[in-house]
Amino acid sequence: MARGLELDLVEVAPNANPPVCRIMDYGKFKYEEGQKAKEARKKSTNVSVKEVKYRPKIGRGDFDTKTRNVIRFIEEGHKVKITLQFRGREMAHPELGSKILDDVLEMVGPAAKVDTQARLEGRSMSMTLSPDKQAQEAIKKAAVEIERQAKNDAEAATDVVEAPVEAEVPVVAPDSEQSEGVSDAEDENVEDGS
């Protein structure tokens, strides 16, 4: 019967009693399954863990650069593991490390939530952050609203019609007989030729 329709007889459930078979175009079926799998892979998000390493004696410029990278990773949807490496006598002051991690959290703001709190493991202290989708959406909406408000304000400023302003003409005093900066005595000396 399948040959007469130029289709394939495909066994769907071989373990059933009796086995179940379907008459279908197997090539078309395989193609559609492949397309569904490809679409599912495209829609899935690969969440990877990015690691950023800090030091207790980090400079301000390096701290800002690394923190900007943390913010960028979180906006891209990655989890971020922040590691703080201690060397030698730095182990005596773990509070410096926790202060740096607190500064990172303050700069990242509400866009991320803490998955694992900072904890000291041997000579390193680590903390894991993950993106907070709801907070990121709220931040984006607020930015769009601010932009829209600025655009409306700019349009309102150009729409205002100003009344013509009459130009004020300055009153000029008549020229005095003496030139400025020359006294009567100097004026007589000039005329005498002395």
Secondary structure, DSSP 4 states (H G I P E B T S, - for coil): -TTTTT-EEEEEETTSSSPEEEEE-HHHHHHHHHHHHHHHHHHS----EEEEEE-TT--HHHHHHHHHHHHHHHHTT-EEEEEEE--GGGGG-HHHHHHHHHHHHHHHGGGEEEEEEEEEETTEEEEEEEE-HHHHHHHHHHHHHHHHHHHHHHHHHHHPPPPPPPPPPPPPPPPPSSPTT--HHHHHHHHHT-
